[in-house]
């Protein structure tokens, strides 16, 4: 009787669905596009001898280009890598694989659109992604590989300004 009571008092572990986040950054992309268009219009309206203003606007355009072409896609890829980790932790392996497919598509698009230096920088996360895929398929060390990918993408965001010029 005491054994039954003790067993009944044990906390029940409930599995909750993973807390994935929508990695879409469309709202940010729209703001970047609006700001870029405004800067382009301002640049066209400047008189030919407005050197300092023109240089400032060109720097702002370059910054928005980095935001749109590097930071936003890498941010989305990082979020999808974290989602894959969360999904794999509750044995939703197909959904985790889908997130990894999206990460690969994003990273390859950035590699094609950016400089050769950035393309080389993206080789490491692409290698980590492949290792994570293999781990998912073999069910060995999946969490470690997915975490390594997400953490590397976070590092890329932190050092992005250095990498992108």
Chimera marker file (.cmm) of the C-alpha trace (Angstrom):
<marker_set name="trace">
<marker id="1" x="0.000" y="0.000" z="0.000" r="1" g="1" b="0" radius="0.5"/>
<marker id="2" x="2.816" y="2.417" z="0.884" r="1" g="1" b="0" radius="0.5"/>
<marker id="3" x="4.591" y="1.544" z="-2.389" r="1" g="1" b="0" radius="0.5"/>
<marker id="4" x="1.447" y="2.343" z="-4.390" r="1" g="1" b="0" radius="0.5"/>
<marker id="5" x="1.030" y="5.654" z="-2.547" r="1" g="1" b="0" radius="0.5"/>
<marker id="6" x="4.700" y="6.569" z="-3.149" r="1" g="1" b="0" radius="0.5"/>
<marker id="7" x="4.363" y="5.766" z="-6.837" r="1" g="1" b="0" radius="0.5"/>
<marker id="8" x="1.245" y="7.908" z="-7.080" r="1" g="1" b="0" radius="0.5"/>
<marker id="9" x="3.072" y="10.852" z="-5.519" r="1" g="1" b="0" radius="0.5"/>
<marker id="10" x="5.855" y="10.856" z="-8.091" r="1" g="1" b="0" radius="0.5"/>
<marker id="11" x="5.736" y="13.879" z="-10.360" r="1" g="1" b="0" radius="0.5"/>
<marker id="12" x="4.477" y="13.102" z="-13.828" r="1" g="1" b="0" radius="0.5"/>
<marker id="13" x="6.734" y="14.302" z="-16.603" r="1" g="1" b="0" radius="0.5"/>
<marker id="14" x="4.686" y="15.893" z="-19.311" r="1" g="1" b="0" radius="0.5"/>
<marker id="15" x="6.065" y="16.451" z="-22.755" r="1" g="1" b="0" radius="0.5"/>
<marker id="16" x="5.059" y="19.755" z="-24.158" r="1" g="1" b="0" radius="0.5"/>
<marker id="17" x="5.328" y="20.666" z="-27.797" r="1" g="1" b="0" radius="0.5"/>
<marker id="18" x="8.580" y="22.454" z="-28.562" r="1" g="1" b="0" radius="0.5"/>
<marker id="19" x="8.587" y="26.200" z="-28.325" r="1" g="1" b="0" radius="0.5"/>
<marker id="20" x="9.595" y="27.026" z="-31.867" r="1" g="1" b="0" radius="0.5"/>
<marker id="21" x="9.622" y="30.561" z="-33.111" r="1" g="1" b="0" radius="0.5"/>
<marker id="22" x="8.590" y="31.977" z="-36.429" r="1" g="1" b="0" radius="0.5"/>
<marker id="23" x="11.924" y="32.764" z="-38.074" r="1" g="1" b="0" radius="0.5"/>
<marker id="24" x="10.357" y="35.033" z="-40.678" r="1" g="1" b="0" radius="0.5"/>
<marker id="25" x="11.931" y="38.446" z="-40.860" r="1" g="1" b="0" radius="0.5"/>
<marker id="26" x="9.677" y="39.780" z="-43.602" r="1" g="1" b="0" radius="0.5"/>
<marker id="27" x="8.597" y="42.745" z="-41.496" r="1" g="1" b="0" radius="0.5"/>
<marker id="28" x="12.244" y="43.723" z="-41.025" r="1" g="1" b="0" radius="0.5"/>
<marker id="29" x="13.016" y="43.222" z="-44.708" r="1" g="1" b="0" radius="0.5"/>
<marker id="30" x="10.130" y="45.541" z="-45.611" r="1" g="1" b="0" radius="0.5"/>
<marker id="31" x="11.521" y="48.235" z="-43.307" r="1" g="1" b="0" radius="0.5"/>
<marker id="32" x="14.999" y="47.851" z="-44.786" r="1" g="1" b="0" radius="0.5"/>
<marker id="33" x="13.589" y="48.105" z="-48.313" r="1" g="1" b="0" radius="0.5"/>
<marker id="34" x="11.631" y="51.246" z="-47.390" r="1" g="1" b="0" radius="0.5"/>
<marker id="35" x="14.712" y="52.850" z="-45.831" r="1" g="1" b="0" radius="0.5"/>
<marker id="36" x="16.861" y="51.905" z="-48.835" r="1" g="1" b="0" radius="0.5"/>
<marker id="37" x="14.356" y="53.431" z="-51.250" r="1" g="1" b="0" radius="0.5"/>
<marker id="38" x="14.197" y="56.627" z="-49.161" r="1" g="1" b="0" radius="0.5"/>
<marker id="39" x="17.976" y="56.887" z="-49.108" r="1" g="1" b="0" radius="0.5"/>
<marker id="40" x="18.191" y="56.349" z="-52.861" r="1" g="1" b="0" radius="0.5"/>
<marker id="41" x="15.633" y="59.116" z="-53.404" r="1" g="1" b="0" radius="0.5"/>
<marker id="42" x="17.524" y="61.434" z="-51.059" r="1" g="1" b="0" radius="0.5"/>
<marker id="43" x="20.788" y="60.695" z="-52.848" r="1" g="1" b="0" radius="0.5"/>
<marker id="44" x="19.245" y="61.551" z="-56.218" r="1" g="1" b="0" radius="0.5"/>
<marker id="45" x="17.941" y="64.852" z="-54.841" r="1" g="1" b="0" radius="0.5"/>
<marker id="46" x="21.280" y="66.078" z="-53.550" r="1" g="1" b="0" radius="0.5"/>
<marker id="47" x="23.120" y="68.772" z="-55.442" r="1" g="1" b="0" radius="0.5"/>
<marker id="48" x="26.392" y="67.643" z="-57.056" r="1" g="1" b="0" radius="0.5"/>
<marker id="49" x="28.573" y="69.339" z="-54.399" r="1" g="1" b="0" radius="0.5"/>
<marker id="50" x="26.905" y="67.832" z="-51.313" r="1" g="1" b="0" radius="0.5"/>
<marker id="51" x="29.926" y="65.637" z="-50.590" r="1" g="1" b="0" radius="0.5"/>
<marker id="52" x="29.489" y="64.904" z="-46.874" r="1" g="1" b="0" radius="0.5"/>
<marker id="53" x="25.770" y="64.268" z="-47.153" r="1" g="1" b="0" radius="0.5"/>
<marker id="54" x="26.273" y="62.073" z="-50.181" r="1" g="1" b="0" radius="0.5"/>
<marker id="55" x="28.959" y="60.038" z="-48.415" r="1" g="1" b="0" radius="0.5"/>
<marker id="56" x="26.722" y="59.592" z="-45.342" r="1" g="1" b="0" radius="0.5"/>
<marker id="57" x="23.827" y="58.405" z="-47.471" r="1" g="1" b="0" radius="0.5"/>
<marker id="58" x="26.078" y="55.972" z="-49.333" r="1" g="1" b="0" radius="0.5"/>
<marker id="59" x="27.326" y="54.556" z="-46.006" r="1" g="1" b="0" radius="0.5"/>
<marker id="60" x="23.730" y="54.161" z="-44.842" r="1" g="1" b="0" radius="0.5"/>
<marker id="61" x="22.872" y="52.353" z="-48.093" r="1" g="1" b="0" radius="0.5"/>
<marker id="62" x="25.828" y="49.988" z="-47.583" r="1" g="1" b="0" radius="0.5"/>
<marker id="63" x="24.744" y="49.309" z="-44.012" r="1" g="1" b="0" radius="0.5"/>
<marker id="64" x="21.197" y="48.515" z="-45.098" r="1" g="1" b="0" radius="0.5"/>
<marker id="65" x="22.616" y="46.249" z="-47.798" r="1" g="1" b="0" radius="0.5"/>
<marker id="66" x="24.577" y="44.298" z="-45.161" r="1" g="1" b="0" radius="0.5"/>
<marker id="67" x="21.488" y="44.107" z="-42.979" r="1" g="1" b="0" radius="0.5"/>
<marker id="68" x="19.377" y="42.797" z="-45.836" r="1" g="1" b="0" radius="0.5"/>
<marker id="69" x="21.952" y="40.526" z="-47.460" r="1" g="1" b="0" radius="0.5"/>
<marker id="70" x="23.756" y="39.128" z="-44.427" r="1" g="1" b="0" radius="0.5"/>
<marker id="71" x="22.324" y="39.828" z="-40.985" r="1" g="1" b="0" radius="0.5"/>
<marker id="72" x="18.643" y="39.118" z="-41.635" r="1" g="1" b="0" radius="0.5"/>
<marker id="73" x="19.214" y="35.843" z="-43.508" r="1" g="1" b="0" radius="0.5"/>
<marker id="74" x="21.780" y="34.587" z="-40.977" r="1" g="1" b="0" radius="0.5"/>
<marker id="75" x="19.415" y="35.568" z="-38.143" r="1" g="1" b="0" radius="0.5"/>
<marker id="76" x="16.626" y="33.571" z="-39.789" r="1" g="1" b="0" radius="0.5"/>
<marker id="77" x="18.967" y="30.602" z="-40.337" r="1" g="1" b="0" radius="0.5"/>
<marker id="78" x="20.033" y="30.718" z="-36.686" r="1" g="1" b="0" radius="0.5"/>
<marker id="79" x="16.429" y="30.738" z="-35.510" r="1" g="1" b="0" radius="0.5"/>
<marker id="80" x="15.612" y="27.786" z="-37.744" r="1" g="1" b="0" radius="0.5"/>
<marker id="81" x="18.631" y="25.903" z="-36.356" r="1" g="1" b="0" radius="0.5"/>
<marker id="82" x="17.340" y="26.501" z="-32.820" r="1" g="1" b="0" radius="0.5"/>
<marker id="83" x="13.898" y="25.337" z="-33.972" r="1" g="1" b="0" radius="0.5"/>
<marker id="84" x="15.468" y="22.143" z="-35.339" r="1" g="1" b="0" radius="0.5"/>
<marker id="85" x="17.080" y="21.579" z="-31.940" r="1" g="1" b="0" radius="0.5"/>
<marker id="86" x="13.745" y="22.066" z="-30.150" r="1" g="1" b="0" radius="0.5"/>
<marker id="87" x="11.912" y="19.796" z="-32.582" r="1" g="1" b="0" radius="0.5"/>
<marker id="88" x="14.515" y="17.046" z="-32.352" r="1" g="1" b="0" radius="0.5"/>
<marker id="89" x="14.361" y="17.200" z="-28.552" r="1" g="1" b="0" radius="0.5"/>
<marker id="90" x="10.750" y="15.993" z="-28.731" r="1" g="1" b="0" radius="0.5"/>
<marker id="91" x="11.423" y="13.430" z="-31.469" r="1" g="1" b="0" radius="0.5"/>
<marker id="92" x="9.894" y="15.430" z="-34.302" r="1" g="1" b="0" radius="0.5"/>
<marker id="93" x="12.738" y="14.487" z="-36.609" r="1" g="1" b="0" radius="0.5"/>
<marker id="94" x="10.988" y="15.196" z="-39.925" r="1" g="1" b="0" radius="0.5"/>
<marker id="95" x="10.130" y="18.723" z="-38.799" r="1" g="1" b="0" radius="0.5"/>
<marker id="96" x="13.740" y="19.170" z="-37.617" r="1" g="1" b="0" radius="0.5"/>
<marker id="97" x="14.987" y="18.021" z="-41.037" r="1" g="1" b="0" radius="0.5"/>
<marker id="98" x="12.670" y="20.540" z="-42.713" r="1" g="1" b="0" radius="0.5"/>
<marker id="99" x="14.171" y="23.331" z="-40.613" r="1" g="1" b="0" radius="0.5"/>
<marker id="100" x="17.676" y="22.202" z="-41.598" r="1" g="1" b="0" radius="0.5"/>
<marker id="101" x="16.660" y="22.220" z="-45.261" r="1" g="1" b="0" radius="0.5"/>
<marker id="102" x="15.539" y="25.831" z="-44.839" r="1" g="1" b="0" radius="0.5"/>
<marker id="103" x="18.836" y="26.719" z="-43.111" r="1" g="1" b="0" radius="0.5"/>
<marker id="104" x="20.784" y="25.267" z="-46.032" r="1" g="1" b="0" radius="0.5"/>
<marker id="105" x="18.711" y="27.172" z="-48.591" r="1" g="1" b="0" radius="0.5"/>
<marker id="106" x="19.241" y="30.450" z="-46.728" r="1" g="1" b="0" radius="0.5"/>
<marker id="107" x="22.992" y="29.982" z="-46.286" r="1" g="1" b="0" radius="0.5"/>
<marker id="108" x="23.498" y="29.006" z="-49.923" r="1" g="1" b="0" radius="0.5"/>
<marker id="109" x="21.556" y="32.096" z="-51.053" r="1" g="1" b="0" radius="0.5"/>
<marker id="110" x="23.756" y="34.336" z="-48.895" r="1" g="1" b="0" radius="0.5"/>
<marker id="111" x="26.896" y="32.631" z="-50.199" r="1" g="1" b="0" radius="0.5"/>
<marker id="112" x="25.836" y="33.253" z="-53.803" r="1" g="1" b="0" radius="0.5"/>
<marker id="113" x="24.846" y="36.872" z="-53.238" r="1" g="1" b="0" radius="0.5"/>
<marker id="114" x="27.761" y="38.016" z="-51.073" r="1" g="1" b="0" radius="0.5"/>
<marker id="115" x="31.519" y="38.211" z="-51.522" r="1" g="1" b="0" radius="0.5"/>
<marker id="116" x="33.896" y="35.273" z="-51.896" r="1" g="1" b="0" radius="0.5"/>
<marker id="117" x="35.069" y="35.949" z="-48.341" r="1" g="1" b="0" radius="0.5"/>
<marker id="118" x="31.529" y="35.508" z="-46.982" r="1" g="1" b="0" radius="0.5"/>
<marker id="119" x="31.044" y="32.395" z="-49.104" r="1" g="1" b="0" radius="0.5"/>
<marker id="120" x="34.167" y="30.908" z="-47.494" r="1" g="1" b="0" radius="0.5"/>
<marker id="121" x="32.905" y="31.915" z="-44.030" r="1" g="1" b="0" radius="0.5"/>
<marker id="122" x="29.684" y="30.031" z="-44.714" r="1" g="1" b="0" radius="0.5"/>
<marker id="123" x="31.486" y="26.760" z="-45.416" r="1" g="1" b="0" radius="0.5"/>
<marker id="124" x="31.844" y="25.999" z="-41.699" r="1" g="1" b="0" radius="0.5"/>
<marker id="125" x="28.136" y="26.303" z="-40.857" r="1" g="1" b="0" radius="0.5"/>
<marker id="126" x="27.290" y="24.298" z="-43.984" r="1" g="1" b="0" radius="0.5"/>
<marker id="127" x="29.658" y="21.561" z="-42.758" r="1" g="1" b="0" radius="0.5"/>
<marker id="128" x="28.034" y="21.712" z="-39.301" r="1" g="1" b="0" radius="0.5"/>
<marker id="129" x="24.639" y="21.462" z="-40.953" r="1" g="1" b="0" radius="0.5"/>
<marker id="130" x="25.694" y="18.307" z="-42.782" r="1" g="1" b="0" radius="0.5"/>
<marker id="131" x="26.989" y="16.814" z="-39.542" r="1" g="1" b="0" radius="0.5"/>
<marker id="132" x="23.653" y="17.630" z="-37.883" r="1" g="1" b="0" radius="0.5"/>
<marker id="133" x="21.795" y="15.922" z="-40.716" r="1" g="1" b="0" radius="0.5"/>
<marker id="134" x="23.929" y="12.804" z="-40.319" r="1" g="1" b="0" radius="0.5"/>
<marker id="135" x="23.324" y="12.858" z="-36.562" r="1" g="1" b="0" radius="0.5"/>
<marker id="136" x="19.570" y="13.140" z="-37.140" r="1" g="1" b="0" radius="0.5"/>
<marker id="137" x="19.672" y="10.173" z="-39.502" r="1" g="1" b="0" radius="0.5"/>
<marker id="138" x="21.693" y="8.008" z="-37.116" r="1" g="1" b="0" radius="0.5"/>
<marker id="139" x="20.115" y="9.385" z="-33.919" r="1" g="1" b="0" radius="0.5"/>
<marker id="140" x="23.511" y="9.926" z="-32.302" r="1" g="1" b="0" radius="0.5"/>
<marker id="141" x="24.545" y="13.212" z="-30.731" r="1" g="1" b="0" radius="0.5"/>
<marker id="142" x="21.760" y="15.071" z="-32.489" r="1" g="1" b="0" radius="0.5"/>
<marker id="143" x="21.371" y="17.743" z="-29.821" r="1" g="1" b="0" radius="0.5"/>
<marker id="144" x="25.075" y="18.496" z="-29.709" r="1" g="1" b="0" radius="0.5"/>
<marker id="145" x="25.296" y="18.901" z="-33.478" r="1" g="1" b="0" radius="0.5"/>
<marker id="146" x="22.202" y="21.070" z="-33.731" r="1" g="1" b="0" radius="0.5"/>
<marker id="147" x="23.358" y="23.245" z="-30.835" r="1" g="1" b="0" radius="0.5"/>
<marker id="148" x="26.791" y="23.637" z="-32.449" r="1" g="1" b="0" radius="0.5"/>
<marker id="149" x="25.176" y="24.829" z="-35.686" r="1" g="1" b="0" radius="0.5"/>
<marker id="150" x="22.924" y="27.350" z="-33.919" r="1" g="1" b="0" radius="0.5"/>
<marker id="151" x="25.790" y="28.628" z="-31.770" r="1" g="1" b="0" radius="0.5"/>
<marker id="152" x="28.057" y="29.039" z="-34.792" r="1" g="1" b="0" radius="0.5"/>
<marker id="153" x="25.362" y="31.049" z="-36.584" r="1" g="1" b="0" radius="0.5"/>
<marker id="154" x="25.041" y="33.231" z="-33.467" r="1" g="1" b="0" radius="0.5"/>
<marker id="155" x="28.781" y="33.819" z="-33.590" r="1" g="1" b="0" radius="0.5"/>
<marker id="156" x="28.506" y="34.777" z="-37.253" r="1" g="1" b="0" radius="0.5"/>
<marker id="157" x="25.957" y="37.428" z="-36.313" r="1" g="1" b="0" radius="0.5"/>
<marker id="158" x="28.261" y="38.823" z="-33.642" r="1" g="1" b="0" radius="0.5"/>
<marker id="159" x="31.273" y="39.018" z="-35.931" r="1" g="1" b="0" radius="0.5"/>
<marker id="160" x="29.267" y="39.876" z="-39.056" r="1" g="1" b="0" radius="0.5"/>
<marker id="161" x="30.473" y="43.432" z="-39.372" r="1" g="1" b="0" radius="0.5"/>
<marker id="162" x="34.061" y="42.242" z="-39.342" r="1" g="1" b="0" radius="0.5"/>
<marker id="163" x="33.332" y="39.505" z="-41.877" r="1" g="1" b="0" radius="0.5"/>
<marker id="164" x="31.299" y="41.661" z="-44.241" r="1" g="1" b="0" radius="0.5"/>
<marker id="165" x="33.595" y="44.626" z="-44.257" r="1" g="1" b="0" radius="0.5"/>
<link id1="1" id2="2" r="1" g="1" b="0" radius="0.2"/>
<link id1="2" id2="3" r="1" g="1" b="0" radius="0.2"/>
<link id1="3" id2="4" r="1" g="1" b="0" radius="0.2"/>
<link id1="4" id2="5" r="1" g="1" b="0" radius="0.2"/>
<link id1="5" id2="6" r="1" g="1" b="0" radius="0.2"/>
<link id1="6" id2="7" r="1" g="1" b="0" radius="0.2"/>
<link id1="7" id2="8" r="1" g="1" b="0" radius="0.2"/>
<link id1="8" id2="9" r="1" g="1" b="0" radius="0.2"/>
<link id1="9" id2="10" r="1" g="1" b="0" radius="0.2"/>
<link id1="10" id2="11" r="1" g="1" b="0" radius="0.2"/>
<link id1="11" id2="12" r="1" g="1" b="0" radius="0.2"/>
<link id1="12" id2="13" r="1" g="1" b="0" radius="0.2"/>
<link id1="13" id2="14" r="1" g="1" b="0" radius="0.2"/>
<link id1="14" id2="15" r="1" g="1" b="0" radius="0.2"/>
<link id1="15" id2="16" r="1" g="1" b="0" radius="0.2"/>
<link id1="16" id2="17" r="1" g="1" b="0" radius="0.2"/>
<link id1="17" id2="18" r="1" g="1" b="0" radius="0.2"/>
<link id1="18" id2="19" r="1" g="1" b="0" radius="0.2"/>
<link id1="19" id2="20" r="1" g="1" b="0" radius="0.2"/>
<link id1="20" id2="21" r="1" g="1" b="0" radius="0.2"/>
<link id1="21" id2="22" r="1" g="1" b="0" radius="0.2"/>
<link id1="22" id2="23" r="1" g="1" b="0" radius="0.2"/>
<link id1="23" id2="24" r="1" g="1" b="0" radius="0.2"/>
<link id1="24" id2="25" r="1" g="1" b="0" radius="0.2"/>
<link id1="25" id2="26" r="1" g="1" b="0" radius="0.2"/>
<link id1="26" id2="27" r="1" g="1" b="0" radius="0.2"/>
<link id1="27" id2="28" r="1" g="1" b="0" radius="0.2"/>
<link id1="28" id2="29" r="1" g="1" b="0" radius="0.2"/>
<link id1="29" id2="30" r="1" g="1" b="0" radius="0.2"/>
<link id1="30" id2="31" r="1" g="1" b="0" radius="0.2"/>
<link id1="31" id2="32" r="1" g="1" b="0" radius="0.2"/>
<link id1="32" id2="33" r="1" g="1" b="0" radius="0.2"/>
<link id1="33" id2="34" r="1" g="1" b="0" radius="0.2"/>
<link id1="34" id2="35" r="1" g="1" b="0" radius="0.2"/>
<link id1="35" id2="36" r="1" g="1" b="0" radius="0.2"/>
<link id1="36" id2="37" r="1" g="1" b="0" radius="0.2"/>
<link id1="37" id2="38" r="1" g="1" b="0" radius="0.2"/>
<link id1="38" id2="39" r="1" g="1" b="0" radius="0.2"/>
<link id1="39" id2="40" r="1" g="1" b="0" radius="0.2"/>
<link id1="40" id2="41" r="1" g="1" b="0" radius="0.2"/>
<link id1="41" id2="42" r="1" g="1" b="0" radius="0.2"/>
<link id1="42" id2="43" r="1" g="1" b="0" radius="0.2"/>
<link id1="43" id2="44" r="1" g="1" b="0" radius="0.2"/>
<link id1="44" id2="45" r="1" g="1" b="0" radius="0.2"/>
<link id1="45" id2="46" r="1" g="1" b="0" radius="0.2"/>
<link id1="46" id2="47" r="1" g="1" b="0" radius="0.2"/>
<link id1="47" id2="48" r="1" g="1" b="0" radius="0.2"/>
<link id1="48" id2="49" r="1" g="1" b="0" radius="0.2"/>
<link id1="49" id2="50" r="1" g="1" b="0" radius="0.2"/>
<link id1="50" id2="51" r="1" g="1" b="0" radius="0.2"/>
<link id1="51" id2="52" r="1" g="1" b="0" radius="0.2"/>
<link id1="52" id2="53" r="1" g="1" b="0" radius="0.2"/>
<link id1="53" id2="54" r="1" g="1" b="0" radius="0.2"/>
<link id1="54" id2="55" r="1" g="1" b="0" radius="0.2"/>
<link id1="55" id2="56" r="1" g="1" b="0" radius="0.2"/>
<link id1="56" id2="57" r="1" g="1" b="0" radius="0.2"/>
<link id1="57" id2="58" r="1" g="1" b="0" radius="0.2"/>
<link id1="58" id2="59" r="1" g="1" b="0" radius="0.2"/>
<link id1="59" id2="60" r="1" g="1" b="0" radius="0.2"/>
<link id1="60" id2="61" r="1" g="1" b="0" radius="0.2"/>
<link id1="61" id2="62" r="1" g="1" b="0" radius="0.2"/>
<link id1="62" id2="63" r="1" g="1" b="0" radius="0.2"/>
<link id1="63" id2="64" r="1" g="1" b="0" radius="0.2"/>
<link id1="64" id2="65" r="1" g="1" b="0" radius="0.2"/>
<link id1="65" id2="66" r="1" g="1" b="0" radius="0.2"/>
<link id1="66" id2="67" r="1" g="1" b="0" radius="0.2"/>
<link id1="67" id2="68" r="1" g="1" b="0" radius="0.2"/>
<link id1="68" id2="69" r="1" g="1" b="0" radius="0.2"/>
<link id1="69" id2="70" r="1" g="1" b="0" radius="0.2"/>
<link id1="70" id2="71" r="1" g="1" b="0" radius="0.2"/>
<link id1="71" id2="72" r="1" g="1" b="0" radius="0.2"/>
<link id1="72" id2="73" r="1" g="1" b="0" radius="0.2"/>
<link id1="73" id2="74" r="1" g="1" b="0" radius="0.2"/>
<link id1="74" id2="75" r="1" g="1" b="0" radius="0.2"/>
<link id1="75" id2="76" r="1" g="1" b="0" radius="0.2"/>
<link id1="76" id2="77" r="1" g="1" b="0" radius="0.2"/>
<link id1="77" id2="78" r="1" g="1" b="0" radius="0.2"/>
<link id1="78" id2="79" r="1" g="1" b="0" radius="0.2"/>
<link id1="79" id2="80" r="1" g="1" b="0" radius="0.2"/>
<link id1="80" id2="81" r="1" g="1" b="0" radius="0.2"/>
<link id1="81" id2="82" r="1" g="1" b="0" radius="0.2"/>
<link id1="82" id2="83" r="1" g="1" b="0" radius="0.2"/>
<link id1="83" id2="84" r="1" g="1" b="0" radius="0.2"/>
<link id1="84" id2="85" r="1" g="1" b="0" radius="0.2"/>
<link id1="85" id2="86" r="1" g="1" b="0" radius="0.2"/>
<link id1="86" id2="87" r="1" g="1" b="0" radius="0.2"/>
<link id1="87" id2="88" r="1" g="1" b="0" radius="0.2"/>
<link id1="88" id2="89" r="1" g="1" b="0" radius="0.2"/>
<link id1="89" id2="90" r="1" g="1" b="0" radius="0.2"/>
<link id1="90" id2="91" r="1" g="1" b="0" radius="0.2"/>
<link id1="91" id2="92" r="1" g="1" b="0" radius="0.2"/>
<link id1="92" id2="93" r="1" g="1" b="0" radius="0.2"/>
<link id1="93" id2="94" r="1" g="1" b="0" radius="0.2"/>
<link id1="94" id2="95" r="1" g="1" b="0" radius="0.2"/>
<link id1="95" id2="96" r="1" g="1" b="0" radius="0.2"/>
<link id1="96" id2="97" r="1" g="1" b="0" radius="0.2"/>
<link id1="97" id2="98" r="1" g="1" b="0" radius="0.2"/>
<link id1="98" id2="99" r="1" g="1" b="0" radius="0.2"/>
<link id1="99" id2="100" r="1" g="1" b="0" radius="0.2"/>
<link id1="100" id2="101" r="1" g="1" b="0" radius="0.2"/>
<link id1="101" id2="102" r="1" g="1" b="0" radius="0.2"/>
<link id1="102" id2="103" r="1" g="1" b="0" radius="0.2"/>
<link id1="103" id2="104" r="1" g="1" b="0" radius="0.2"/>
<link id1="104" id2="105" r="1" g="1" b="0" radius="0.2"/>
<link id1="105" id2="106" r="1" g="1" b="0" radius="0.2"/>
<link id1="106" id2="107" r="1" g="1" b="0" radius="0.2"/>
<link id1="107" id2="108" r="1" g="1" b="0" radius="0.2"/>
<link id1="108" id2="109" r="1" g="1" b="0" radius="0.2"/>
<link id1="109" id2="110" r="1" g="1" b="0" radius="0.2"/>
<link id1="110" id2="111" r="1" g="1" b="0" radius="0.2"/>
<link id1="111" id2="112" r="1" g="1" b="0" radius="0.2"/>
<link id1="112" id2="113" r="1" g="1" b="0" radius="0.2"/>
<link id1="113" id2="114" r="1" g="1" b="0" radius="0.2"/>
<link id1="114" id2="115" r="1" g="1" b="0" radius="0.2"/>
<link id1="115" id2="116" r="1" g="1" b="0" radius="0.2"/>
<link id1="116" id2="117" r="1" g="1" b="0" radius="0.2"/>
<link id1="117" id2="118" r="1" g="1" b="0" radius="0.2"/>
<link id1="118" id2="119" r="1" g="1" b="0" radius="0.2"/>
<link id1="119" id2="120" r="1" g="1" b="0" radius="0.2"/>
<link id1="120" id2="121" r="1" g="1" b="0" radius="0.2"/>
<link id1="121" id2="122" r="1" g="1" b="0" radius="0.2"/>
<link id1="122" id2="123" r="1" g="1" b="0" radius="0.2"/>
<link id1="123" id2="124" r="1" g="1" b="0" radius="0.2"/>
<link id1="124" id2="125" r="1" g="1" b="0" radius="0.2"/>
<link id1="125" id2="126" r="1" g="1" b="0" radius="0.2"/>
<link id1="126" id2="127" r="1" g="1" b="0" radius="0.2"/>
<link id1="127" id2="128" r="1" g="1" b="0" radius="0.2"/>
<link id1="128" id2="129" r="1" g="1" b="0" radius="0.2"/>
<link id1="129" id2="130" r="1" g="1" b="0" radius="0.2"/>
<link id1="130" id2="131" r="1" g="1" b="0" radius="0.2"/>
<link id1="131" id2="132" r="1" g="1" b="0" radius="0.2"/>
<link id1="132" id2="133" r="1" g="1" b="0" radius="0.2"/>
<link id1="133" id2="134" r="1" g="1" b="0" radius="0.2"/>
<link id1="134" id2="135" r="1" g="1" b="0" radius="0.2"/>
<link id1="135" id2="136" r="1" g="1" b="0" radius="0.2"/>
<link id1="136" id2="137" r="1" g="1" b="0" radius="0.2"/>
<link id1="137" id2="138" r="1" g="1" b="0" radius="0.2"/>
<link id1="138" id2="139" r="1" g="1" b="0" radius="0.2"/>
<link id1="139" id2="140" r="1" g="1" b="0" radius="0.2"/>
<link id1="140" id2="141" r="1" g="1" b="0" radius="0.2"/>
<link id1="141" id2="142" r="1" g="1" b="0" radius="0.2"/>
<link id1="142" id2="143" r="1" g="1" b="0" radius="0.2"/>
<link id1="143" id2="144" r="1" g="1" b="0" radius="0.2"/>
<link id1="144" id2="145" r="1" g="1" b="0" radius="0.2"/>
<link id1="145" id2="146" r="1" g="1" b="0" radius="0.2"/>
<link id1="146" id2="147" r="1" g="1" b="0" radius="0.2"/>
<link id1="147" id2="148" r="1" g="1" b="0" radius="0.2"/>
<link id1="148" id2="149" r="1" g="1" b="0" radius="0.2"/>
<link id1="149" id2="150" r="1" g="1" b="0" radius="0.2"/>
<link id1="150" id2="151" r="1" g="1" b="0" radius="0.2"/>
<link id1="151" id2="152" r="1" g="1" b="0" radius="0.2"/>
<link id1="152" id2="153" r="1" g="1" b="0" radius="0.2"/>
<link id1="153" id2="154" r="1" g="1" b="0" radius="0.2"/>
<link id1="154" id2="155" r="1" g="1" b="0" radius="0.2"/>
<link id1="155" id2="156" r="1" g="1" b="0" radius="0.2"/>
<link id1="156" id2="157" r="1" g="1" b="0" radius="0.2"/>
<link id1="157" id2="158" r="1" g="1" b="0" radius="0.2"/>
<link id1="158" id2="159" r="1" g="1" b="0" radius="0.2"/>
<link id1="159" id2="160" r="1" g="1" b="0" radius="0.2"/>
<link id1="160" id2="161" r="1" g="1" b="0" radius="0.2"/>
<link id1="161" id2="162" r="1" g="1" b="0" radius="0.2"/>
<link id1="162" id2="163" r="1" g="1" b="0" radius="0.2"/>
<link id1="163" id2="164" r="1" g="1" b="0" radius="0.2"/>
<link id1="164" id2="165" r="1" g="1" b="0" radius="0.2"/>
</marker_set>
